[in-house]
Every structure is written in C-alpha cells, then in structure tokens.
Amino acid sequence: MPLDLASLLAPAHTALVTQEIQRGVIGDLSALPELAKEGQRVLPNIARLVAAARARGVRVIHCTAVRRGDGLGANSNARIFQYMAKAEPKLIPGSPAAEIVPEVAVAASDLVLPRIHGLSPFQGTELDFVLRNEGVRTIVGVGVSVNVAITNLTFDAVNAGYQVVLPTDAIAGTPREYAEQVFQHTLRNVATLASTDDVLGAWR
C-alpha cells in the first residue's frame, strides 16, 4: 500500500464506484444466494464508505447490471448470462430487484450507470467518460464480485490509466477463500489493497 494513501485518495480526484450492490444480487431479492451471503457480510463496510464519500465530496457512482424482460441487447455467450436469464426475479430496469440495496440507497449527489451488456462496468456504459469529466484519477472499487465484475473493473480501470484502490473488506466473492487468493495473487499486482478503515482514515 502506498505510504501516502491520503494523497492517492484525495477527494478532488477520487470516485467511489460500487459494483452491483443491488437487491437482486446481494440483497433480499437475490437470485445468487451464496454471493448474497458474502455480500451481506461486507455491506456494512460499503455503507460506511459511501456515507464517508458523500460527506467528503467524493463522487459516488453505482454501476448496476440490468436485463430487459425480453432480453434484447443482452449477452448469452457465457453461463452466468444464461443463468441470470432464467433466474427470478429478473434485474429488469426499474424493478425492485434492480434497485440499490436500502442500506446504501441512492443520494441526489450519486450517479447510477446501468448496463445491459457485458461483465464490466467499463463496457457499454459512460463510466470512463463520466470519471474523466469529473477529473477522477483514483477509483475506489467496492461490491461484487471478485469472481467476475470486480476483477474486470480493476483491469479495465488500470488499462484506462486510473489508479485503483480496493478495500478488501468491502468486496465479496465466492467462495471467500478463493476471493482472498485472487486479492493476494492477482489484484494486489495491479491495484492498491486496503481496508475500509484505511480509506476512511485517508478521508478524515
């Protein structure tokens, strides 16, 4: 972890990006029970980070996954897409399952960027453009999952020139032991691993 975490996470150039913290993913309507269990474990830390980010003027962006009822425009070329196409409830735009979990909710100062395609919030959304418009250089990534979307987010962000900070106790994957291995053997090579308290301390 860089010695000067406060500079890396300076509010003027940092955004907190939540990934799929939706009722139908880690909340009460989840079609992914194992992931929901792990997501609930880290949700209090996500909520703490979101609250602190809002208080310090750090931009909060919620990246969500949605799927039209008719599936138009959605992928079908991976098992996860095929599973979610059959699962109930579906993440239909505007539905309760697609909502951000109430423990975090959406503030007027937040942005919500849904996608209907792909595995990464950088694919098929305006995330990169929005971050650049806001002068963001550092992304704090939280949410789910280490298995797919968080890892995609990290690599895509690094490839786009951003610094990435991952508070590992605000990110979930399944099984937990696998997620810990990915942090230690993959993500630590491209991102700064930290704790929720580390990030909160930098924002004080």
C-alpha angles and dihedrals in degrees: 000000000000114000092230100054091153091063093045090052099040106152093231092068104023133093129190108221117195117200122212097326088159132144090242093052109036101357140077093295098048121150088194105066098177092049091044090055091053091042092054089052092060098032095094090058092047089053091050091051094047092050092048092046092053091048093051097043095252109152113249117208122182114205112199137184117225137170129202116238090246093045092236111168095006127126122252098174099098134053093244091058092048091049095049091047089062099035124102132258097033122217093244114170110264094015124124090248091059093052124108110257113269092238086072105016121173122286124206089251093055128092124219118204114185125192132198096189137059139358101276132066088224091063118080097355137090093244098118093046093046092050092050092047088055093049093245119168100161126053123198105202123202137162132047148022131008086181094067127339102039091050090047091048092051097049094042091049093049091047088052091053102258128135111236127208118190118195095204095202089059094053128073139197138160131287095020092223091056092050090052090052092051090051093050101039104030118013096043088064093061106023139041110256115212142151129253089252091052091056094043089050091053090051093052 
